[in-house]
């Protein structure tokens, strides 16, 4: 026995060395072959053969252990990737690469479904060399992957091209051929019993995959499913956090807007309670909204702030705001109608804020409400005061000589100095407009005109009242006061400090008319007719008496203004304004006091001045021309001059008086002025 062991000892040591070095399986068979070549006895060869078989069992076990160790290491590394990495592509790439390495295949790849396109696409590949294969898109249910996805079970084929267990398509087969794949194994990525993808390993030569390899690939597929689920959960979490952050931002912005709106409401309320004016509200709103505010009256005239450029008024936007009941955008500005019920009292215009959030827009609209409240309050006060003053005016026109001192005292208590010169304007609805008719309709129209007169004088120191069939306005004359003192020359154009205006400036710049320069009564009548018509909505005829002071003189001026209104109607000039001085010789007949010298000066003034400066005889020549019936020959005999001299003088008359001097109406005035000049001895 000892001899037996001694003879096999070298062979046993060699087998142990092969086990220790991890030699190939073929090397173990060489040990028995060497013993046979040396002529070892049969019993020794039998012992070596048994030892070789045992060594091969140990070698196979060690190889399985090493492979299992490598698989576990790969799985642990994959788990570490899942725990540490937030990059889904990197994790999937590592899983596919390890599947290829552990199974020892030529390629490995992973496909995922595209729910939007309704097919499956290659998400990750490793070891692939074909662009066609890498960009394959598989219809659901096609190919080996379709079989795996439908059955939720692993499938392997040693030769893909000849396997008829699944549906072949030209597109898939072309990609497989281009890559050169033969043996393929696919396992599902399962998540809650649902297939969310397929993991593949493939060789370019025929091969059978063992159950251990299938199990290993299934484990890697489970890791891939976890990675996809984790990535989805992370994306959902990030989306939820983003939505939460957005919600927090909205809440903070809303809270800030509410606080700003509360401060704005408190500020506006405080202004109203302190009796602030419209400019104060405009300044406060401009500070709160960070823009420029303009407040316009119902006619588009500025009450506060900077008015729009000519032609760029927000009238259309104001109409839209009135219709919608809220602020509207107009170009780069915001416009809000200032409403009292259905009546538009004015307009707010906000510039410098192209965009307004809901809170700022509501604050802007609330400013419109506050502005309407202030305008209504001022109008109510003005109307109340005007009613009291209107009673004074009615007594003044009805019985001025009954108690002149008492009337003057009453006026002084109401802030009206009747001892100061005033203009009396008499306004009647034009016959061609809403003023036609009589009875209740005429009374309603006259009431509208009275309301327009109140708005016309709003903020000025004038008074108005209905009297007879007309509305009478009493306005301080501008001849004795400066600009901005509420006189007839600047009613509506200037206001007392702190006063606001509702209907705009009733009297603006001087209007071209037939009145002589400086005729305040004529300018006041013309401008009053224009502005009252705009406020009332129908034509208004206005007559102005000459400036007067004292109850009796004012009543006389009223009578003169009334005669002017009647004359305008007779002349077919409804809707115009005029004073006695602007009506030519009719003014002399209608005016109280019959100002002959004023009529002569107004009619012949340019000729008289020219004769006085140059020593000429234009007035005498004109008188001779008219006395001779317009005959140049007879006129030259009357004047004892050459006919050319008469022609030259008449040409000069035309230059000084205008081309219509010889027309029927103008020539009548000139002849009347020439006769009155002779009669007066001037």
MIKE-594743 format. One record per residue (C-alpha): residue in three letters; x, y, z. Coordinates in steps of 0.1 Angstrom, whole numbers, padded with zeros to 4 digits, always signed. Layout:
AlaXYZ ...
***
This chain:
Unk+0000+0000+0000 Unk+0028+0023+0009 Unk+0044+0015-0025 Unk+0010+0024-0042 Unk+0008+0058-0025 Unk+0045+0065-0032 Unk+0039+0058-0069 Unk+0009+0082-0072 Unk+0022+0110-0050 Unk+0038+0131-0077 Unk+0006+0129-0098 Unk-0015+0140-0068 Unk+0007+0169-0061 Unk+0005+0180-0097 Unk-0033+0179-0095 Unk-0033+0201-0064 Unk-0010+0225-0082 Unk-0034+0227-0111 Unk-0063+0233-0087 Unk-0044+0261-0070 Unk-0034+0278-0102 Unk-0069+0276-0118 Unk-0057+0257-0148 Unk-0080+0247-0176 Unk-0100+0214-0175 Unk-0079+0199-0203 Unk-0047+0202-0182 Unk-0061+0177-0156 Unk-0063+0149-0182 Unk-0026+0154-0190 Unk-0016+0141-0155 Unk-0031+0106-0161 Unk-0016+0105-0196 Unk+0019+0113-0183 Unk+0015+0085-0157 Unk+0006+0060-0185 Unk+0036+0071-0206 Unk+0059+0064-0176 Unk+0045+0029-0173 Unk+0028+0033-0139 Unk+0012+0001-0126 Unk-0025-0003-0131 Unk-0034+0002-0095 Unk-0015+0035-0095 Unk-0032+0046-0127 Unk-0066+0038-0111 Unk-0058+0059-0081 Unk-0046+0088-0103 Unk-0078+0085-0124 Unk-0100+0087-0092 Unk-0080+0117-0080 Unk-0083+0134-0114 Unk-0121+0130-0113 Unk-0123+0144-0078 Unk-0100+0173-0088 Unk-0123+0181-0117 Unk-0153+0182-0094 Unk-0134+0206-0071 Unk-0123+0226-0101 Unk-0159+0229-0113 Unk-0171+0239-0079 Unk-0144+0265-0075 Unk-0153+0279-0110 Unk-0190+0281-0101 Unk-0181+0299-0068 Unk-0159+0324-0087 Unk-0186+0330-0112 Unk-0212+0335-0084 Unk-0188+0358-0067 Unk-0184+0378-0098 Unk-0222+0379-0103 Unk-0228+0390-0067 Unk-0201+0416-0071 Unk-0218+0429-0102 Unk-0252+0429-0085 Unk-0238+0448-0055 Unk-0221+0473-0078 Unk-0255+0478-0096 Unk-0273+0482-0063 Unk-0246+0508-0054 Unk-0252+0526-0087 Unk-0289+0527-0080 Unk-0283+0541-0045 Unk-0257+0567-0055 Unk-0266+0578-0090 Unk-0293+0602-0100 Unk-0285+0598-0137 Unk-0309+0572-0152 Unk-0289+0568-0184 Unk-0257+0561-0165 Unk-0274+0534-0144 Unk-0290+0517-0174 Unk-0258+0518-0193 Unk-0239+0501-0164 Unk-0266+0474-0161 Unk-0265+0466-0198 Unk-0227+0465-0198 Unk-0226+0441-0168 Unk-0251+0419-0184 Unk-0229+0416-0214 Unk-0198+0410-0192 Unk-0214+0384-0169 Unk-0230+0364-0196 Unk-0200+0368-0219 Unk-0221+0378-0249 Unk-0212+0400-0278 Unk-0239+0425-0272 Unk-0265+0435-0247 Unk-0293+0461-0250 Unk-0325+0474-0234 Unk-0357+0485-0250 Unk-0385+0507-0236 Unk-0420+0514-0248 Unk-0429+0548-0263 Unk-0465+0554-0252 Unk-0468+0585-0274 Unk-0456+0567-0306 Unk-0472+0534-0296 Unk-0441+0513-0303 Unk-0408+0503-0286 Unk-0373+0519-0291 Unk-0337+0511-0282 Unk-0329+0529-0250 Unk-0294+0516-0243 Unk-0270+0493-0263 Unk-0235+0479-0254 Unk-0213+0461-0279 Unk-0234+0471-0309 Unk-0217+0482-0341 Unk-0248+0487-0364 Unk-0264+0521-0366 Unk-0295+0504-0381 Unk-0298+0481-0351 Unk-0292+0509-0326 Unk-0320+0530-0341 Unk-0346+0502-0344 Unk-0382+0509-0334 Unk-0403+0477-0328 Unk-0440+0476-0331 Unk-0457+0462-0300 Unk-0459+0423-0302 Unk-0432+0419-0329 Unk-0400+0400-0325 Unk-0386+0382-0295 Unk-0391+0414-0274 Unk-0428+0414-0283 Unk-0431+0378-0271 Unk-0414+0386-0238 Unk-0435+0418-0233 Unk-0468+0399-0240 Unk-0460+0369-0218 Unk-0440+0387-0191 Unk-0416+0357-0192 Unk-0380+0352-0203 Unk-0374+0337-0237 Unk-0341+0326-0253 Unk-0333+0314-0288 Unk-0301+0297-0300 Unk-0308+0308-0336 Unk-0331+0338-0340 Unk-0334+0336-0377 Unk-0348+0301-0377 Unk-0370+0304-0346 Unk-0407+0306-0355 Unk-0421+0311-0320 Unk-0424+0348-0325 Unk-0435+0372-0352 Unk-0407+0381-0376 Unk-0408+0415-0394 Unk-0386+0428-0422 Unk-0375+0458-0402 Unk-0365+0438-0371 Unk-0348+0410-0392 Unk-0329+0435-0412 Unk-0315+0451-0380 Unk-0306+0417-0365 Unk-0288+0407-0397 Unk-0270+0440-0399 Unk-0257+0435-0364 Unk-0249+0398-0371 Unk-0268+0384-0341 Unk-0277+0347-0338 Unk-0284+0337-0302 Unk-0306+0361-0282 Unk-0321+0360-0248 Unk-0347+0385-0235 Unk-0361+0390-0200 Unk-0389+0414-0189 Unk-0385+0445-0167 Unk-0414+0440-0143 Unk-0429+0466-0120 Unk-0460+0456-0101 Unk-0467+0428-0125 Unk-0465+0452-0155 Unk-0438+0449-0182 Unk-0421+0483-0186 Unk-0392+0471-0208 Unk-0371+0442-0220 Unk-0334+0435-0213 Unk-0315+0415-0239 Unk-0281+0397-0243 Unk-0271+0383-0277 Unk-0242+0364-0294 Unk-0231+0365-0330 Unk-0229+0326-0330 Unk-0253+0299-0319 Unk-0255+0294-0282 Unk-0277+0279-0255 Unk-0283+0300-0224 Unk-0282+0281-0191 Unk-0309+0286-0164 Unk-0283+0304-0142 Unk-0276+0329-0170 Unk-0314+0334-0174 Unk-0317+0340-0136 Unk-0288+0364-0136 Unk-0302+0384-0165 Unk-0336+0385-0147 Unk-0319+0399-0116 Unk-0303+0426-0136 Unk-0336+0434-0153 Unk-0352+0438-0119 Unk-0325+0463-0110 Unk-0332+0482-0143 Unk-0369+0482-0134 Unk-0361+0497-0100 Unk-0339+0523-0116 Unk-0367+0533-0140 Unk-0392+0534-0112 Unk-0368+0555-0090 Unk-0362+0579-0118 Unk-0399+0583-0124 Unk-0405+0588-0087 Unk-0377+0613-0086 Unk-0391+0632-0116 Unk-0425+0632-0101 Unk-0410+0645-0068 Unk-0391+0672-0086 Unk-0423+0682-0106 Unk-0442+0682-0073 Unk-0415+0704-0057 Unk-0416+0727-0087 Unk-0453+0730-0085 Unk-0451+0736-0047 Unk-0425+0763-0052 Unk-0447+0779-0079 Unk-0477+0777-0056 Unk-0456+0793-0028 Unk-0445+0820-0051 Unk-0482+0826-0061 Unk-0492+0827-0025 Unk-0465+0851-0016 Unk-0473+0873-0046 Unk-0510+0871-0038 Unk-0503+0880-0001 Unk-0482+0909-0012 Unk-0509+0920-0036 Unk-0535+0918-0009 Unk-0514+0938+0015 Unk-0507+0964-0012 Unk-0544+0965-0021 Unk-0552+0970+0016 Unk-0527+0998+0019 Unk-0541+1014-0012 Unk-0577+1011+0000 Unk-0567+1026+0034 Unk-0549+1054+0016 Unk-0578+1062-0007 Unk-0603+1060+0022 Unk-0581+1084+0042 Unk-0580+1109+0013 Unk-0618+1109+0010 Unk-0623+1114+0047 Unk-0598+1142+0048 Unk-0616+1160+0019 Unk-0589+1155-0007 Unk-0593+1167-0042 Unk-0590+1148-0075 Unk-0553+1157-0080 Unk-0545+1143-0045 Unk-0562+1110-0054 Unk-0543+1109-0087 Unk-0510+1115-0070 Unk-0517+1087-0044 Unk-0527+1062-0070 Unk-0496+1070-0091 Unk-0474+1064-0061 Unk-0492+1031-0053 Unk-0491+1017-0088 Unk-0457+1031-0099 Unk-0470+1049-0130 Unk-0483+1082-0143 Unk-0520+1090-0137 Unk-0541+1114-0157 Unk-0577+1122-0148 Unk-0599+1135-0176 Unk-0634+1150-0174 Unk-0664+1138-0194 Unk-0652+1158-0224 Unk-0616+1145-0223 Unk-0601+1177-0207 Unk-0575+1171-0180 Unk-0585+1175-0144 Unk-0552+1162-0130 Unk-0520+1148-0145 Unk-0507+1150-0181 Unk-0533+1148-0209 Unk-0528+1126-0239 Unk-0513+1138-0271 Unk-0537+1154-0296 Unk-0555+1127-0315 Unk-0545+1100-0291 Unk-0573+1104-0266 Unk-0586+1073-0249 Unk-0623+1079-0258 Unk-0628+1045-0274 Unk-0611+1028-0246 Unk-0632+1047-0221 Unk-0663+1036-0239 Unk-0651+1000-0238 Unk-0643+1003-0201 Unk-0678+1017-0195 Unk-0694+0988-0214 Unk-0673+0961-0196 Unk-0675+0978-0162 Unk-0637+0975-0156 Unk-0604+0989-0167 Unk-0592+0980-0202 Unk-0558+0982-0219 Unk-0553+1010-0245 Unk-0519+1007-0263 Unk-0493+1010-0236 Unk-0517+1025-0211 Unk-0547+1014-0190 Unk-0580+1032-0191 Unk-0609+1032-0165 Unk-0642+1050-0170 Unk-0653+1070-0139 Unk-0689+1061-0136 Unk-0719+1072-0115 Unk-0745+1046-0125 Unk-0747+1049-0163 Unk-0733+1085-0163 Unk-0696+1088-0172 Unk-0681+1116-0151 Unk-0646+1112-0165 Unk-0617+1089-0173 Unk-0586+1076-0155 Unk-0556+1069-0176 Unk-0526+1050-0162 Unk-0493+1051-0181 Unk-0459+1034-0174 Unk-0475+1001-0164 Unk-0479+0979-0195 Unk-0489+0950-0173 Unk-0513+0950-0143 Unk-0519+0920-0121 Unk-0554+0914-0107 Unk-0547+0932-0074 Unk-0533+0963-0091 Unk-0560+0963-0116 Unk-0586+0963-0089 Unk-0568+0991-0071 Unk-0569+1011-0103 Unk-0606+1004-0107 Unk-0612+1013-0070 Unk-0595+1047-0077 Unk-0621+1053-0104 Unk-0648+1047-0079 Unk-0632+1071-0054 Unk-0628+1097-0081 Unk-0665+1093-0090 Unk-0674+1098-0054 Unk-0653+1130-0052 Unk-0668+1144-0084 Unk-0703+1136-0073 Unk-0697+1151-0039 Unk-0683+1183-0055 Unk-0712+1184-0079 Unk-0737+1180-0051 Unk-0721+1208-0032 Unk-0720+1230-0063 Unk-0756+1222-0072 Unk-0768+1230-0037 Unk-0749+1263-0037 Unk-0761+1271-0071 Unk-0798+1265-0061 Unk-0794+1291-0033 Unk-0776+1315-0056 Unk-0802+1308-0083 Unk-0829+1321-0060 Unk-0809+1353-0057 Unk-0805+1355-0095 Unk-0843+1350-0100 Unk-0851+1378-0075 Unk-0824+1400-0092 Unk-0840+1396-0126 Unk-0876+1398-0115 Unk-0875+1429-0092 Unk-0841+1445-0092 Unk-0853+1479-0080 Unk-0874+1466-0051 Unk-0845+1463-0027 Unk-0811+1468-0044 Unk-0792+1471-0011 Unk-0808+1439+0002 Unk-0800+1420-0030 Unk-0764+1432-0028 Unk-0761+1421+0008 Unk-0776+1387+0000 Unk-0751+1383-0028 Unk-0722+1392-0005 Unk-0733+1365+0020 Unk-0732+1340-0009 Unk-0697+1351-0020 Unk-0710+1371-0050 Unk-0701+1408-0052 Unk-0729+1423-0073 Unk-0711+1457-0071 Unk-0684+1442-0093 Unk-0689+1441-0131 Unk-0705+1409-0143 Unk-0715+1395-0176 Unk-0751+1382-0180 Unk-0754+1353-0205 Unk-0789+1342-0216 Unk-0790+1307-0230 Unk-0819+1290-0248 Unk-0821+1256-0266 Unk-0817+1259-0303 Unk-0849+1254-0323 Unk-0832+1231-0348 Unk-0821+1207-0320 Unk-0835+1192-0289 Unk-0850+1225-0279 Unk-0879+1223-0304 Unk-0914+1218-0291 Unk-0932+1230-0260 Unk-0949+1218-0229 Unk-0934+1191-0208 Unk-0909+1182-0235 Unk-0896+1218-0235 Unk-0894+1218-0197 Unk-0873+1187-0197 Unk-0850+1202-0223 Unk-0846+1234-0203 Unk-0838+1213-0172 Unk-0811+1195-0191 Unk-0797+1229-0202 Unk-0799+1241-0166 Unk-0779+1210-0155 Unk-0753+1217-0182 Unk-0750+1253-0171 Unk-0743+1241-0135 Unk-0716+1218-0148 Unk-0703+1246-0170 Unk-0698+1269-0140 Unk-0685+1241-0117 Unk-0655+1254-0098 Unk-0660+1290-0109 Unk-0676+1319-0090 Unk-0706+1323-0114 Unk-0742+1313-0108 Unk-0770+1301-0131 Unk-0808+1296-0128 Unk-0838+1289-0150 Unk-0857+1321-0158 Unk-0887+1322-0181 Unk-0879+1301-0211 Unk-0841+1306-0208 Unk-0813+1297-0185 Unk-0794+1328-0172 Unk-0757+1327-0162 Unk-0740+1354-0142 Unk-0702+1354-0145 Unk-0677+1380-0131 Unk-0664+1402-0159 Unk-0627+1398-0167 Unk-0621+1434-0173 Unk-0612+1441-0136 Unk-0595+1408-0126 Unk-0565+1388-0134 Unk-0563+1354-0149 Unk-0575+1326-0128 Unk-0599+1346-0106 Unk-0630+1330-0120 Unk-0639+1358-0143 Unk-0657+1354-0177 Unk-0623+1354-0195 Unk-0612+1323-0178 Unk-0642+1304-0164 Unk-0633+1267-0166 Unk-0597+1275-0178 Unk-0585+1281-0143 Unk-0598+1271-0109 Unk-0594+1283-0074 Unk-0565+1265-0056 Unk-0576+1230-0046 Unk-0608+1231-0067 Unk-0615+1203-0091 Unk-0635+1205-0124 Unk-0661+1181-0136 Unk-0672+1192-0171 Unk-0640+1208-0183 Unk-0632+1244-0191 Unk-0664+1261-0204 Unk-0646+1291-0218 Unk-0613+1286-0235 Unk-0592+1307-0259 Unk-0607+1336-0278 Unk-0629+1324-0307 Unk-0628+1340-0341 Unk-0661+1358-0348 Unk-0675+1391-0359 Unk-0668+1407-0326 Unk-0641+1433-0323 Unk-0608+1423-0305 Unk-0612+1425-0267 Unk-0649+1421-0268 Unk-0652+1399-0237 Unk-0690+1396-0239 Unk-0687+1383-0275 Unk-0660+1358-0266 Unk-0680+1346-0236 Unk-0712+1342-0256 Unk-0695+1322-0284 Unk-0676+1299-0261 Unk-0706+1294-0238 Unk-0728+1284-0268 Unk-0701+1259-0279 Unk-0695+1243-0245 Unk-0731+1242-0233 Unk-0741+1225-0265 Unk-0715+1198-0258 Unk-0726+1194-0222 Unk-0763+1194-0230 Unk-0762+1174-0262 Unk-0781+1198-0284 Unk-0775+1233-0299 Unk-0777+1262-0275 Unk-0781+1299-0285 Unk-0765+1324-0262 Unk-0768+1361-0260 Unk-0746+1383-0238 Unk-0754+1417-0223 Unk-0728+1443-0218 Unk-0708+1441-0185 Unk-0728+1457-0157 Unk-0726+1462-0119 Unk-0754+1466-0095 Unk-0789+1449-0094 Unk-0806+1474-0117 Unk-0778+1475-0143 Unk-0776+1437-0143 Unk-0813+1433-0149 Unk-0809+1457-0179 Unk-0780+1437-0192 Unk-0802+1406-0190 Unk-0828+1423-0211 Unk-0801+1431-0237 Unk-0788+1395-0237 Unk-0824+1382-0242 Unk-0828+1406-0272 Unk-0796+1392-0286 Unk-0809+1357-0284 Unk-0841+1368-0302 Unk-0821+1385-0329 Unk-0799+1354-0335 Unk-0830+1334-0340 Unk-0845+1359-0364 Unk-0812+1359-0383 Unk-0812+1321-0386 Unk-0782+1318-0363 Unk-0795+1292-0338 Unk-0768+1275-0318 Unk-0744+1305-0319 Unk-0734+1331-0294 Unk-0733+1369-0298 Unk-0733+1402-0279 Unk-0750+1434-0290 Unk-0717+1448-0301 Unk-0711+1420-0325 Unk-0745+1424-0343 Unk-0735+1456-0361 Unk-0763+1481-0366 Unk-0787+1456-0351 Unk-0767+1458-0320 Unk-0772+1495-0319 Unk-0810+1490-0322 Unk-0812+1461-0297 Unk-0786+1473-0272 Unk-0796+1493-0242 Unk-0782+1528-0244 Unk-0777+1528-0282 Unk-0740+1531-0284 Unk-0738+1551-0316 Unk-0702+1562-0312 Unk-0691+1526-0305 Unk-0709+1514-0337 Unk-0693+1541-0358 Unk-0659+1534-0344 Unk-0663+1496-0349 Unk-0676+1500-0385 Unk-0655+1529-0398 Unk-0625+1526-0374 Unk-0599+1515-0399 Unk-0608+1543-0423 Unk-0609+1570-0396 Unk-0575+1559-0383 Unk-0560+1559-0418 Unk-0573+1594-0425 Unk-0561+1607-0392 Unk-0526+1593-0397 Unk-0521+1602-0433 Unk-0544+1632-0439 Unk-0564+1614-0465 Unk-0601+1615-0473 Unk-0612+1579-0475 Unk-0643+1585-0453 Unk-0654+1615-0474 Unk-0647+1595-0506 Unk-0668+1565-0494 Unk-0697+1588-0484 Unk-0696+1605-0518 Unk-0695+1571-0536 Unk-0726+1559-0517 Unk-0744+1592-0521 Unk-0739+1590-0559 Unk-0754+1556-0561 Unk-0720+1538-0567 Unk-0712+1560-0597 Unk-0675+1567-0601 Unk-0681+1595-0625 Unk-0705+1614-0603 Unk-0684+1607-0573 Unk-0653+1623-0589 Unk-0674+1654-0598 Unk-0686+1656-0562 Unk-0651+1653-0548 Unk-0635+1674-0576 Unk-0608+1648-0583 Unk-0598+1626-0612 Unk-0617+1593-0616 Unk-0585+1574-0611 Unk-0581+1590-0577 Unk-0615+1578-0567 Unk-0606+1543-0579 Unk-0573+1543-0559 Unk-0591+1555-0528 Unk-0617+1528-0530 Unk-0590+1502-0535 Unk-0575+1514-0503 Unk-0609+1511-0486 Unk-0611+1475-0498 Unk-0577+1467-0483 Unk-0587+1482-0450 Unk-0623+1469-0447 Unk-0621+1436-0467 Unk-0634+1424-0500 Unk-0670+1424-0489 Unk-0673+1461-0481 Unk-0695+1467-0511 Unk-0718+1437-0504 Unk-0755+1444-0496 Unk-0753+1438-0458 Unk-0719+1454-0453 Unk-0726+1484-0474 Unk-0758+1489-0454 Unk-0739+1490-0422 Unk-0713+1514-0437 Unk-0739+1538-0450 Unk-0757+1538-0416 Unk-0724+1544-0398 Unk-0716+1573-0422 Unk-0751+1589-0416 Unk-0747+1585-0378 Unk-0713+1601-0380 Unk-0728+1631-0397 Unk-0757+1632-0372 Unk-0734+1630-0342 Unk-0712+1657-0355 Unk-0681+1636-0352 
***
